[in-house]
Amino acid sequence: MPIPLVPTDDGWFEWCGAPEDAQVLVNVEPAEDGRYRVVGLQVTGNGVSAEHLRAIPVGRIEAAANAFHHTNAAPARKPKARVAEALRLGDGRGYPDEFYGAVAAIYHNLVGHSSRPIAELAEANEVPNTTAQRWVREARKRGKLPPGRPGKAG
């Protein structure tokens, strides 16, 4: 699934998941931590309602913007979520940095395409969600991913 943001000529992006009969344009800029944040939102349509506004997933839009800006290309299909078997063969005392680098890259791709990146990472690697959460937490601790935000993927 391609990243659901389409660049416009004026530097904004059109969100392709907008409610029917509405157009959602977003402006994103990098924050101090390097992550892109929505700094402008324009909703047009035939009578914009509170229902239209509630249907706009700002967190998913930010995740898609980060995926767009950090990968420079939209993948043509769902990203691969399995960590290479060779990296999973630890020495019994934990995984090497390369393992957490791979986890970070996979997780980073998943956040732009899924509302449940941890669950998809866990399913693809046949581990419990708590294990995938621990992998992502350790990748953040080692500086492979930016700091997390409570309740937000990415």
VEXDREN-2710 file (C-alpha; in Angstrom, 1 decimal):
% VEXDREN-2710
k/r/px/py/pz
1/MET/0.0/0.0/0.0
2/PRO/1.6/3.3/-1.0
3/ILE/2.0/6.1/1.6
4/PRO/-1.4/7.9/1.6
5/LEU/0.1/11.4/1.2
6/VAL/0.4/13.1/-2.2
7/PRO/2.6/16.2/-2.4
8/THR/1.0/19.3/-3.9
9/ASP/2.6/22.1/-5.8
10/ASP/2.5/24.5/-2.9
11/GLY/4.5/22.3/-0.5
12/TRP/1.5/20.8/1.3
13/PHE/0.3/17.2/1.1
14/GLU/-3.2/15.8/0.3
15/TRP/-4.3/13.0/2.6
16/CYS/-5.8/10.3/0.5
17/GLY/-7.8/8.8/3.4
18/ALA/-10.1/11.8/3.7
19/PRO/-13.8/11.3/4.3
20/GLU/-16.0/11.3/1.2
21/ASP/-16.9/14.7/-0.2
22/ALA/-14.0/16.4/1.7
23/GLN/-10.4/17.2/0.8
24/VAL/-7.8/17.3/3.5
25/LEU/-4.5/19.1/3.0
26/VAL/-1.8/19.0/5.6
27/ASN/1.4/20.9/6.1
28/VAL/4.2/19.1/8.0
29/GLU/7.5/20.4/9.3
30/PRO/10.3/18.7/11.2
31/ALA/10.3/19.2/15.0
32/GLU/13.5/19.4/17.1
33/ASP/13.6/15.6/17.5
34/GLY/13.7/15.2/13.7
35/ARG/10.1/13.8/13.5
36/TYR/7.6/15.5/11.2
37/ARG/4.6/17.1/12.8
38/VAL/1.4/18.5/11.3
39/VAL/1.6/22.3/11.6
40/GLY/-1.3/23.1/9.2
41/LEU/-4.5/21.4/8.3
42/GLN/-7.0/22.6/5.7
43/VAL/-10.3/20.8/5.3
44/THR/-12.6/21.7/2.4
45/GLY/-15.8/20.1/1.3
46/ASN/-19.6/20.5/1.0
47/GLY/-20.3/21.4/4.6
48/VAL/-17.4/20.3/6.8
49/SER/-18.9/18.8/10.0
50/ALA/-17.5/17.7/13.4
51/GLU/-17.8/14.2/12.0
52/HIS/-15.5/15.1/9.2
53/LEU/-13.0/16.5/11.6
54/ARG/-13.1/13.5/14.0
55/ALA/-12.4/11.2/11.0
56/ILE/-9.1/12.8/10.3
57/PRO/-6.4/10.6/11.9
58/VAL/-3.7/13.2/12.7
59/GLY/-1.4/10.6/14.3
60/ARG/-1.5/8.4/11.2
61/ILE/-0.9/11.4/9.0
62/GLU/2.2/12.3/11.0
63/ALA/3.4/8.7/10.7
64/ALA/2.8/8.7/7.0
65/ALA/4.7/12.0/6.7
66/ASN/7.6/10.6/8.6
67/ALA/7.7/7.5/6.4
68/PHE/7.5/9.7/3.3
69/HIS/10.3/12.0/4.3
70/HIS/12.6/9.4/5.7
71/THR/12.3/6.8/3.0
72/ASN/12.0/9.3/0.0
73/ALA/9.8/6.7/-1.8
74/ALA/6.5/5.0/-1.3
75/PRO/6.8/1.2/-1.3
76/ALA/4.6/-0.5/-3.9
77/ARG/3.4/-3.2/-1.4
78/LYS/3.1/-3.9/2.3
79/PRO/6.5/-3.6/3.9
80/LYS/8.3/-6.8/5.0
81/ALA/8.1/-7.1/8.8
82/ARG/10.3/-10.2/9.5
83/VAL/13.7/-9.7/11.0
84/ALA/16.4/-11.7/9.2
85/GLU/16.9/-15.1/10.9
86/ALA/20.7/-14.6/11.0
87/LEU/20.2/-11.5/13.1
88/ARG/17.9/-13.4/15.5
89/LEU/20.6/-15.9/16.4
90/GLY/22.0/-14.2/19.5
91/ASP/24.7/-15.5/21.8
92/GLY/22.2/-16.0/24.6
93/ARG/23.0/-12.7/26.2
94/GLY/20.8/-10.5/24.0
95/TYR/20.9/-9.4/20.4
96/PRO/23.6/-7.3/18.6
97/ASP/23.2/-3.7/17.5
98/GLU/22.5/-4.9/13.9
99/PHE/19.4/-6.7/15.1
100/TYR/18.0/-3.6/16.7
101/GLY/18.9/-1.6/13.6
102/ALA/16.9/-4.0/11.5
103/VAL/14.0/-3.8/14.0
104/ALA/14.1/0.0/13.8
105/ALA/14.0/0.0/10.0
106/ILE/11.1/-2.5/9.9
107/TYR/9.2/-0.6/12.6
108/HIS/9.8/2.7/10.9
109/ASN/8.3/1.4/7.6
110/LEU/5.4/-0.2/9.4
111/VAL/4.2/3.0/11.1
112/GLY/3.5/4.7/7.8
113/HIS/1.4/1.8/6.6
114/SER/-0.3/0.3/9.6
115/SER/-2.3/1.4/12.6
116/ARG/-0.8/-1.5/14.5
117/PRO/2.9/-1.7/13.7
118/ILE/3.9/-3.6/16.9
119/ALA/1.2/-6.3/16.3
120/GLU/2.4/-6.7/12.7
121/LEU/6.0/-6.9/13.8
122/ALA/5.1/-9.5/16.4
123/GLU/3.0/-11.6/14.0
124/ALA/5.6/-11.6/11.3
125/ASN/8.3/-12.8/13.7
126/GLU/6.0/-15.2/15.6
127/VAL/6.6/-13.6/19.0
128/PRO/4.2/-12.1/21.5
129/ASN/3.4/-8.4/21.3
130/THR/5.4/-7.8/24.5
131/THR/8.5/-9.1/22.9
132/ALA/8.1/-6.8/19.8
133/GLN/7.4/-3.9/22.2
134/ARG/10.7/-4.8/24.1
135/TRP/12.6/-4.9/20.8
136/VAL/11.3/-1.4/19.8
137/ARG/12.0/0.0/23.3
138/GLU/15.6/-1.3/23.1
139/ALA/16.0/0.1/19.6
140/ARG/15.0/3.5/21.0
141/LYS/17.3/3.1/23.9
142/ARG/20.2/2.4/21.5
143/GLY/19.4/5.4/19.4
144/LYS/18.1/3.5/16.4
145/LEU/14.7/5.2/16.7
146/PRO/13.7/8.6/17.9
147/PRO/12.0/8.8/21.4
148/GLY/8.4/7.6/21.5
149/ARG/5.3/9.6/22.3
150/PRO/2.7/8.0/24.6
151/GLY/-0.2/6.7/22.6
152/LYS/1.4/7.4/19.2
153/ALA/2.9/4.9/16.8
154/GLY/6.2/5.9/15.3
END
